[in-house]
């Protein structure tokens, strides 16, 4: 928003550019106007100050959208306050409520309208990969998509049981679903952190998934392991064999590690976990937009390999929450 290619500093001529003080998170214009930056990871930082305007970027991907928005609205009270939201139109509860308000003005833009500012190779690849798909309608054409009726997860089940804090946890695991390659078009490596509460329910704590080299995703997995003081890292080894453990051990030799093998297909492994969400036994501590998009848009047998979803399934299964659904052999 500030230092990016199309951020506040970049759009001003050099002789009119405002001053940016990162340590104070403050932008000061030559006419005396001041703006302060905040993050949705710290909603309470918005308690106290007051404003006459706000710019909220990528609201649909905020960590704590409702709490951050509520605190912002309490401080947006000077003169004639206005708020601008720029975001990919993901169907989170807060964004749908804003769109339904009579005083909300909506403008939409597609990737095609900005095509001249994109690298030809990028534009060609993205359009070829996503045009004509549900994800393409959201990412390219800015459509608000509801859940796919054929998906195993429903966004309502996630929203109804979302939390901002979790109880005491008796176990925490980091699950890794490694990508086979690390190129620009490769799948991401799924890295999801989940815990088992004293109430015997599951709590999704973090989604650290990324597209990176083996050393990159290994470092991210170990960082999550240390950050959350996890008990174990579990890694799917069907594609990578012993490579996953080798990568983890290279980064952190003393990390507790367990290899897991996919003896059943993705749908069979995912269905018991999706059932836990329907029963209200899994809670997302905060919002994990990309993970939740994948859960609610993945249709078994029709979509690309669900990296984040796979890591989530492995994490909750390792915690003992998901039991396999037996198949009926005969009646």
C-alpha positions in Angstrom: 0.0 0.0 0.0 2.9 2.4 0.7 6.1 1.1 -0.9 4.6 -1.2 -3.6 4.9 -0.6 -7.4 1.5 1.1 -7.3 1.7 2.2 -3.7 1.3 5.7 -2.2 4.9 6.7 -2.7 5.1 5.5 -6.3 2.1 7.4 -7.6 3.5 10.8 -6.6 5.9 12.9 -8.6 9.2 13.1 -6.7 8.7 16.8 -5.9 5.4 16.1 -4.2 6.1 12.7 -2.6 5.0 12.4 1.1 7.5 11.3 3.8 7.3 7.7 5.0 8.5 6.9 8.5 8.4 3.1 8.8 9.3 3.0 12.5 6.2 5.1 13.4 4.1 3.5 10.6 3.3 7.1 9.5 3.0 8.9 6.2 3.1 12.7 6.2 2.1 14.9 3.3 3.4 18.3 2.5 0.1 19.9 3.4 0.2 18.4 6.9 -2.1 15.5 6.3 -1.1 12.3 8.2 -1.9 8.7 7.7 -0.9 5.8 10.0 -0.7 2.1 9.0 -2.2 -0.8 10.9 -2.4 -4.6 10.6 -5.3 -7.0 11.1 -3.1 -9.2 13.1 -3.4 -6.5 15.9 -7.0 -5.4 16.0 -6.7 -3.7 19.4 -4.1 -1.3 18.0 -7.0 0.6 16.5 -8.5 1.3 19.9 -8.0 4.9 20.9 -7.0 6.8 17.7 -9.6 8.5 15.6 -9.8 9.2 11.8 -11.7 11.0 9.1 -10.8 8.4 6.4 -9.5 4.8 6.0 -8.2 2.6 3.2 -8.7 -1.1 3.9 -6.7 -3.3 1.5 -7.4 -7.0 0.9 -10.1 -7.1 3.6 -11.1 -10.6 2.6 -7.7 -11.9 3.6 -7.5 -10.2 7.0 -6.5 -12.4 10.0 -9.3 -11.0 12.2 -11.6 -9.2 9.9 -14.6 -8.5 12.1 -12.7 -7.4 15.2 -10.4 -5.1 13.1 -13.3 -3.6 11.2 -15.3 -3.0 14.4 -12.4 -1.2 16.1 -11.8 0.9 12.9 -15.4 1.9 12.7 -15.4 3.1 16.3 -12.5 5.5 15.5 -13.8 6.6 12.1 -15.7 9.6 13.5 -14.1 12.9 12.5 -15.7 15.4 10.1 -17.3 13.5 7.2 -15.6 10.0 7.4 -15.3 7.7 4.4 -13.8 4.3 4.0 -12.4 2.7 0.8 -12.1 -1.1 0.6 -10.0 -2.7 -2.1 -10.1 -6.5 -2.1 -10.5 -9.7 -4.1 -14.2 -10.5 -3.7 -14.1 -13.6 -1.5 -17.4 -14.5 0.1 -16.5 -13.8 3.8 -19.3 -12.8 6.1 -18.1 -9.2 6.6 -17.7 -8.4 2.9 -21.1 -9.8 2.1 -22.6 -7.6 4.8 -20.8 -4.5 3.4 -22.0 -5.2 -0.1 -25.6 -5.4 1.1 -25.5 -1.9 2.7 -27.4 0.9 1.0 -24.6 3.4 1.5 -21.9 1.2 -0.1 -20.8 2.1 -3.6 -19.3 -0.8 -5.6 -16.9 -0.7 -8.6 -15.4 -3.8 -10.2 -12.4 -4.3 -12.5 -11.2 -7.4 -14.3 -7.6 -8.5 -15.0 -8.2 -7.6 -18.7 -8.6 -3.9 -17.8 -5.1 -3.9 -16.4 -3.6 -6.2 -19.0 -1.3 -3.6 -20.5 0.5 -3.2 -17.2 1.2 -7.0 -16.8 4.1 -9.0 -18.2 2.9 -10.8 -21.4 4.1 -14.2 -20.2 2.3 -13.7 -16.8 -1.0 -12.6 -18.4 -0.9 -15.5 -20.9 -0.2 -18.1 -18.3 -2.8 -16.8 -15.8 -5.5 -16.5 -18.4 -4.7 -19.9 -19.9 -4.7 -21.6 -16.5 -7.8 -20.0 -14.9 -10.0 -18.5 -17.6 -13.3 -20.5 -17.7 -12.9 -21.9 -14.1 -14.6 -20.9 -10.9 -11.4 -19.5 -9.5 -10.9 -17.5 -12.7 -14.3 -15.9 -12.3 -13.2 -14.7 -8.9 -9.6 -13.7 -9.6 -9.9 -12.5 -13.2 -13.4 -11.2 -13.4 -14.0 -10.1 -9.8 -17.1 -12.1 -9.2 -18.3 -12.9 -5.7 -18.6 -16.7 -5.7 -20.6 -18.7 -3.2 -19.5 -22.2 -2.1 -19.4 -24.9 -4.8 -22.4 -27.2 -3.9 -20.2 -30.2 -4.8 -17.4 -29.2 -2.4 -17.0 -31.1 0.9 -16.8 -28.0 3.1 -19.2 -25.2 3.6 -18.2 -21.7 4.6 -21.0 -21.4 7.0 -19.7 -24.3 9.0 -16.3 -22.5 9.3 -17.8 -19.1 10.1 -20.3 -20.4 12.7 -17.5 -21.9 14.8 -14.7 -19.5 14.2 -12.9 -18.2 17.3 -10.4 -15.5 18.2 -8.9 -17.5 21.2 -8.4 -21.1 21.9 -8.5 -23.1 25.2 -5.5 -24.9 26.6 -4.1 -27.2 24.0 -2.8 -30.7 24.8 -1.1 -31.3 21.5 0.0 -29.1 18.5 1.2 -30.5 15.2 2.6 -29.0 12.0 1.5 -30.9 8.8 3.4 -30.6 5.6 2.1 -31.6 2.1 5.2 -31.0 -0.1 5.0 -29.9 -3.7 6.9 -32.1 -6.2 8.6 -29.1 -7.8 9.3 -25.4 -6.9 8.8 -23.5 -10.2 6.5 -20.5 -10.7 3.7 -22.8 -11.9 4.2 -25.5 -9.3 1.7 -26.3 -6.6 2.3 -24.8 -3.2 3.6 -26.8 -0.3 0.8 -27.0 2.2 1.9 -26.1 5.8 -0.9 -26.1 8.4 -0.7 -25.8 12.2 -3.5 -27.4 14.3 -4.0 -28.2 18.0 -6.1 -30.5 20.1 -7.9 -28.7 22.9 -8.6 -30.0 26.4 -12.2 -30.1 25.2 -11.2 -32.7 22.6 -11.9 -30.3 19.7 -9.6 -29.2 17.0 -8.2 -25.7 16.5 -6.6 -24.5 13.3 -3.8 -22.1 14.4 -2.0 -21.1 11.2 -1.6 -21.6 7.5 2.0 -21.1 6.5 1.7 -22.6 3.0 3.9 -21.2 0.3 5.6 -21.9 -3.1 9.3 -22.3 -2.4 12.3 -24.6 -2.9 12.7 -27.6 -0.5 14.9 -25.5 1.8 12.3 -22.7 1.7 9.3 -24.8 2.7 11.5 -26.8 5.2 12.5 -23.5 6.9 8.9 -22.4 7.0 7.7 -25.7 8.5 10.4 -25.5 11.2 9.6 -21.9 11.9 6.0 -22.8 12.5 7.1 -25.7 14.7 9.1 -23.4 16.9 6.7 -20.5 16.8 3.8 -22.6 18.0 5.9 -24.9 20.2 4.5 -27.8 18.4 5.0 -31.4 19.5 5.6 -32.8 16.0 6.0 -32.2 12.3 4.1 -34.7 10.1 4.9 -34.9 6.4 3.3 -36.8 3.5 5.9 -38.9 1.9 4.1 -40.5 -1.1 5.7 -38.1 -3.6 8.9 -37.2 -1.8 9.8 -40.4 0.0 12.6 -39.7 2.5 13.2 -36.3 1.0 10.7 -34.6 3.4 12.5 -35.8 6.5 15.9 -35.0 5.1 14.8 -31.4 4.4 13.4 -31.0 7.9 16.5 -32.5 9.5 18.7 -30.3 7.5 17.0 -27.2 8.9 16.4 -28.5 12.4 18.1 -31.8 13.3 16.3 -32.1 16.7 12.7 -31.6 15.4 10.2 -34.3 16.2 9.2 -35.7 12.9 6.7 -38.4 11.7 6.2 -39.6 8.1 2.6 -40.3 7.0 1.5 -42.3 4.0 -1.6 -41.8 1.9 -3.0 -45.3 1.6 -6.4 -44.0 0.6 -7.5 -41.4 -2.0 -7.9 -37.7 -1.1 -11.7 -37.8 -0.9 -11.7 -40.7 1.5 -9.2 -39.0 3.7 -10.9 -35.6 3.6 -14.5 -36.7 4.2 -14.1 -37.5 7.9 -12.4 -34.1 8.5 -15.2 -32.3 6.6 -17.7 -34.1 8.8 -15.9 -32.7 11.9 -16.6 -29.2 10.6 -20.3 -30.0 10.1 -20.4 -31.2 13.7 -18.8 -28.0 14.9 -15.8 -29.8 16.3 -13.1 -27.8 14.4 -12.5 -24.1 15.0 -10.4 -21.7 12.9 -8.6 -19.3 15.3 -8.7 -16.3 13.0 -9.3 -16.2 9.3 -7.2 -18.2 6.8 -8.6 -16.9 3.5 -6.6 -19.0 1.0 -7.1 -22.2 3.0 -10.8 -21.6 3.4 -11.2 -20.8 -0.3 -9.6 -24.1 -1.1 -11.8 -26.0 1.3 -15.0 -24.6 0.0 -14.1 -24.7 -3.7 -12.3 -28.1 -4.0 -14.5 -30.7 -5.7 -13.0 -34.2 -5.5 -11.8 -35.5 -8.8 -12.3 -32.1 -10.6 -9.7 -29.7 -9.2 -6.0 -29.4 -8.9 -4.2 -31.1 -6.0 -5.4 -29.3 -2.8 -2.1 -28.6 -1.0 -3.4 -26.6 1.9 -6.4 -28.9 2.3 -4.2 -32.0 2.4 -2.0 -30.5 5.1 -5.1 -29.6 7.1 -6.4 -33.2 6.8 -3.1 -34.7 7.9 -2.9 -32.3 10.9 -6.3 -33.1 12.2 -5.9 -36.8 11.5 -2.6 -36.9 13.4 -4.4 -35.3 16.4 -6.8 -38.3 16.5 -9.9 -36.3 15.5 -10.7 -37.9 12.2 -11.4 -41.6 11.8 -11.7 -43.2 8.4 -15.2 -43.7 7.0 -15.5 -47.4 6.2 -16.7 -48.2 2.7 -19.8 -50.4 2.3 -18.6 -53.6 0.6 -22.0 -55.2 0.1 -25.6 -55.1 1.3 
